[in-house]
Amino acid sequence: MEGGKTWVRVKTIGKGSYSTVSLAKSRTRKKTRTSTSTTNTNTSFFPSVMAVKSAEISDSCTLQKEREILRELEQCPYILRCYGEEFTDEKNGDMVYNLLLEYASGGTLAEVVKNSNNAALSELEIRRYTKSILRGLNYIHENGYVHLDIKPQNILLVPCLNNKKRKRNRGLCFDAKIGDFGCAKRLERSWKEGWKENACLIGTPQYMSPEAITHYKQEPAADIWALGCVVAEMVSGKPALCRRPGEDVDSLLYRIGSGLESPKIPIGMSKEGQDFLKRCFVRNSEFRWTAEMLLLHPFVAVDNTSDDIEDTGEFAIATPTEVTRFTSFLAV
C-alpha cells in the first residue's frame, strides 16, 4: 500500500484486530493541508511524519467511529491528535479507510516499562505521566465518554514542546497522551438514572474493574481503576493483575470480580503514591475518586516543569476498600 495523495507509507509499525498502523511521511517537506474531500478536515495539517491506521472499508466501522470520537475531543492536548481521514484505492482494487494520527516517536508506555527491565520508572516520571493521563481522562469524562481500554499499550509518548520542561527534566522529554478509542463509548446520563450500562464486557481483562465484570458497569470509574493498574505497573514493572500460568481469562475475571485478589500497592512508593492508588482501587465504584478529584491529589499536584509538589493541604487516608458481591459475568 503506497499511501494517499499527500502522504506515503514508510513501514508497518503495528497491527490490531481491525486495523494496521503504518509510519507515514508527507510527500512534501512542509506541512500540507489534508487533501481528502470526503469529510471535514478544515483544521488539520499534515506534519512531516504521521501514524496512519488503515482498514478495508468493510472492516472500518470501528475506525470510523474512533474518528468521530477524536473529532469531538480534538481540543484536548492530552489526547493523541487526529489530522483527518482519507480513502485510498489500493493496487489490488480494495478501497481502504485511513485515519491520520499524531506519531508518538517515544513509543508506548508499555514499551518504556518493558525496556526498564522490570524496574520502576522514576517517581517524577510516574507523577508526570499520571497527571497527563488524568487530564485526558477528565476531558473525556466531562464530554460524556468513557475510554474503556486504558492500559500502557494505549498511552503514547510524544516529544515535549515546552523547552523549559525539557531543560528542567533531563531525560523526561516526552508527554503522555491517550490513544486508541476503539472501545470508547458515549454514555447518556440523567439525574435519576445515572450512567447507563452496556450488557457486555469491553476492554482488556487485567485492567477491567470489578463492577465492569460483575455488573457490566462501564462508567468513568472503570477508567480510574484501569489508571490505578497502569500506575502500579509503572512502579513495579509488571501488571498489577495478570493471568497465572495455565489460567484462562474467565478465572482471571472471577478473581478480580469476586474480590479474591486485589491489586497490590507496590512497595517503595511514596505515601502520596500509595494513597493515590488506594483512591483508584476502591472496589465500590460509587466511592472511587473521579479524575477531577484525583487531579487535586498531592501525588500529581506537581508543576510539570519542576519537582515541587504544590501545597494542597491535608488529605485523609483512604478507607478500606469494600468487597462487592460477585455475580456471574456470564449472566445476561
N, C-alpha and C positions, 0 to 999 in steps of 0.2 A: 504494500500500500504506500503510495507516494505522498499523499497529503492533499491539502486544499489549494486554493488559488494564491494565497499569500504566505503559506507555510508548508514545510516539508517534514515528514517523519525522519528521525535520525536512527532511533533504535527502540525496541520494546523494553520497558523498564518494569512492567508489572502486568499481571493477569488476574482478573476476578471472575466471579461466577457468571457475570453477564457482560463483561467488557474487557478490553485490552487497553493498557496505558502505555503511551509512547512518549519519548522525548522528542520534541519538535522544535524547529527553529524557523524564524521568519525568512522568507525568500529575499528580503531586503534587510540591510543593517539597521535602518531606523525603524521606530515604531510605526506600524501601519494600521489604519482603521480596518475593522473586520469587513470582509467582502461579501459575506452571506446576506441575501436579501429575503430569506425565509422567515427570520424573526428579528425582533428589536435588539440591536447591539449598538445603539447610538452613543453609549457612554464608554464603550470598550475600545481599547487599543491593544494591538499585538506587541508584546515585548520581543526581544531578540530570541528568547528561549521560553518554551511553554511545555506543559504536560497536556497531552491530548488523550481523553478517554473515548474509546470508539466501540460501537456495537452495530451489527447489522440492523437495519430498520425493523425487522420482525422481532428482534430481541432488545429494542432500545426503549421500551416503555419506562423501565426503572431509571434509565439515564436521563430521559426527557423530564421525568418527574423531579429528578435531582436538579436539573437546570432551573425549573420553575421555583424550587425552594431557594436556590442560591440567588436567584433574581430578587426575591423578597428580602434576603438577608445581606445583600451586597454592600450595605453601608457599614458593616462591622469589620474592623481591621483584624479581628481575631478569628476570622473565618477565611478559608482559602478563597482567593479571588477567582471569579469566573469571567473570562473575556468575551464569551459568546458561544455560538454553536454554528455548525456548518454541515451540510450534507455533501458527501462526495461519492462520485461514481468510480468504482474500482475496475481494474482491468478484467476481472472475472465476471463483470456485469452486475455485481451486487451493489446496492446503494447502502452507504454507511453513514450513521449519525455520529457526529464528533462533538464532544464537549471540550472547550478550550479553557484550560485552567492554569493558574499560577504554578510555576515549577518550584518545588521545595528542594533546593540544592543541598540542604542539610540532611535530607532523608527523613525517615520517620523516627518517632521517639522509640519505637521498638528496636530499630537498628542501633540507636545510640545506647540503649540499655544492653543489648546483646554484645556490642563492641566493648563494653565496660568490663567484660569477663565476669559477669555476675557480681560486680562490685557496685556499691552505691554511688550515685551521682553526688556531687557536692550539694549541700543543703541549699546554697544560694541558687544553684541551677534549678533544683526541685521547686523552690519557692517561686522563682520567676516563671517557670513553665506552668505551674499550677495556677498562678494568678492569671496568666493569659488564657488558659483553658476555661477558667471560671468566668472571665469576662465574656468569652464567646458563648458559653452556656447561658449566662444571664441574658444575653441578647436573644438567643434562640428561644428561650422560655418566655421572655417578655413579648415576643412576637407570635406566641401561640403554637410553637413547635416543640417536639421532643426528639432528640437525636437517635437514641436507642441503640447506638453501637459505638459508644465511647470506649476506646482501647488504644494502647500505644501505637498500633499499626495505623490508626486514623488520626494521629496527631502529627502534623507535618511541620518541619523546621525550615524557616526561610531566613535569609540574611537580615540582620538588623540594619535599619536605615538611619537609626539615631547614632550619629558619630560620637556623641558624649557617652552614650551607653557602651559603644564598642571600646572606647578608651578606658572607661572605668571598670569594665568587667572583662578582663582578659580571658580569652577562651570561651566567653559566653556571647558569641557573635550571632546567635540565631534566636528568632522569636518563634513561639509555638502557635500554630493555627489549627483549627478543627477542619477536617476534610471528610469526604465520603458520606454523603447524605442519602445513600441508597435505602437505608432503613428508616429514615426520618418520617415522622407523621405530624400532620396538623391536628391539634386537639380542639374540640369545641368545649367551652366551659360556661357554666351558668352558676349563679349563686346557690341554687338549690341542689343541682346535680353534681357540682364539682367537675373534675376531669373525667371525660367519658373513656371507657375502657375498650380494648380490642381483644376479641376472643382468640388470640393466637400468640405464640412465642416469637419474638423478633430480637435478633441480636446474636452476640457471641456468648455461649453458655457460661464461661468462667467469669464474665463481667456482668451477668444478669443479677438483678436484685431479687430478694425473697418474694416481694409482692408481685413481681412480673411472672415468677414461676408458679406461685400458688394461686394467684387470682387474676392473672393476665393484666395486671395494672401497669399500663405503660404511660406514666406521667413524668413530669420533670424530676421527681425524687429518684426515679430509676437511673437517670443520668448522673446524679450526685453519688449514688452507690458505686457506679462504674468509675467515676472520677477517683473515689477513695481507693479502688483497686489499682488504678493507674499510678497514683501517688505512692502506694505501698510497693508497687513493682519498681518504681524509680529508686526507692530506698534500698530494697533487698536484692534487686537484680533478677528476680524471678516472680511469676504470677502469685498474687495473694491466695488464689484458689485455682486449682487445676486438677485434671484427672489423674488418679493414681494408676500405677502400672496394671494393665488389664481391666481397668474400669471403663464402663461405657458412659455415654453422655447422660442417659437417664439417671444413673446412680449419682453422678456429679450434681445434677439438678435437684435430686432428692436431698442430698447433703446440704445444699445451700438453702433450699426452700423450707426444710424441716427444722433448721437451726442446729442440726447435729454438729456443724462446723461453721465457725465464723472466721472472717479474715483476721489474721493475726497482725497486731500492731508491731512493725519491725523494731527490733532492738537498736538503740543508738540514735533514734530520732530525738530532737529537742522536745521539751514539754509542750511547746506550742504545736509542734507537728503531731505528737501523739493525740493531743486533744482535738486537733483538726480532723484526724481520721476517725476518732470516736463520733464526731458530729456527722460524718459521712456514712458510718456503719450502724446507725440506729436502725434496728430491724423494723420498727413501726414507721412506715413512710410518712405518717402524719406529723411525726416529731423530728424527722430528719431535717437538718438545716437546708435552706434553699441556697442557690448560687448567690443571690443578693446578700443573704446573711453571712455566708462564708467569705465574701469579699471584705468583710469587716473584721475577720478573724486575725489575730496577731501573726499567724503563720504566713499570711500572704499580704499583710498590711505593710508592704515594703515598696519603697520607691525603686523602680526598675533600673535607675542609674546609680544606685548606691546600695550598701549593705545594711543601712539603718532601718530598723523597724519603727514605724510610726507609733506614737503613744495612743492606743485605743482604749485605755482604761483597763480595769479588772475584768476578767472573764471567768465565768463559773465553770467548774469541771463537769464534763458531760455525765449524765446519769447512766446507770447500767442499761444496756440495750434490752428491749422487750422481746421475748420469744413469741413469735406468731404461730398459730396453729396451722399445721401443714395439711393441705388438701391436694388430692391427686392432680398433677399438672396434665394428666391425660384426659381429665374430665372436660366436657364441653361446657 
